């Protein structure tokens, strides 16, 4: 992840190494890509106004950038964010990096 890639080789802790590992979900990534492709094929009728991957920085990076670019405000309920790990703290959920996840602004 972004935190681990910013460190010199051998300088990270075991906890950071584990927390920074990308845990991919190929099926979810495929499904997301199908929705994005279908919407993109709609041309100017697409409901997608903006899209951002939830990579380095997680939702803490993707959501503010999406809201800023929209020129609108927003409210995020972390309790409503789907997660395969129900034991994540609010901070971990907010900063969790997952390349196969996306934040979309739709009309």
C-alpha positions, -999 to 999 in steps of 0.1 A, spaced: 0 0 0 9 37 0 22 37 35 46 8 29 58 21 -5 68 54 11 94 37 34 129 26 27 134 -11 22 136 -29 56 125 1 76 89 -9 82 75 -29 111 58 -63 108 25 -47 117 28 -21 90 38 -48 65 7 -69 73 -16 -39 73 -2 -26 40 -7 -58 20 -33 -55 -7 -60 -82 -1 -74 -85 -36 -109 -96 -44 -109 -105 -81 -146 -113 -83 -155 -79 -68 -131 -61 -91 -146 -79 -121 -182 -69 -110 -171 -33 -105 -155 -31 -138 -186 -45 -156 -207 -18 -140 -182 9 -149 -179 -4 -185 -217 -6 -189 -222 29 -177 -193 42 -199 -209 26 -229 -239 48 -223 -219 78 -235 -233 111 -225 -262 94 -207 -239 77 -181 -250 82 -145 -213 83 -134 -202 119 -128 -168 110 -113 -150 79 -101 -120 74 -78 -102 42 -68 -98 35 -31 -60 30 -34 -33 48 -14 -50 65 16 -82 46 13 -115 64 17 -97 92 35 -81 102 2 -107 91 -24 -138 106 -8 -125 142 -1 -110 143 -36 -143 132 -52 -163 157 -31 -138 185 -38 -139 179 -76 -177 179 -75 -178 213 -59 -203 199 -34 -202 189 2 -209 155 15 -216 134 46 -201 99 50 -215 74 74 -186 49 81 -211 25 96 -227 22 62 -194 14 43 -194 -23 33 -165 -42 48 -155 -79 48 -138 -74 82 -164 -62 107 -137 -58 133 -120 -28 116 -118 3 138 -133 34 123 -98 47 116 -88 15 99 -119 15 77 -113 52 68 -77 46 57 -80 10 44 -64 7 9 -82 -15 -16 -75 -12 -53 -106 -31 -64 -129 -7 -46 -142 26 -61 -160 57 -49 -185 69 -75 -205 101 -78 -237 94 -97 -265 115 -110 
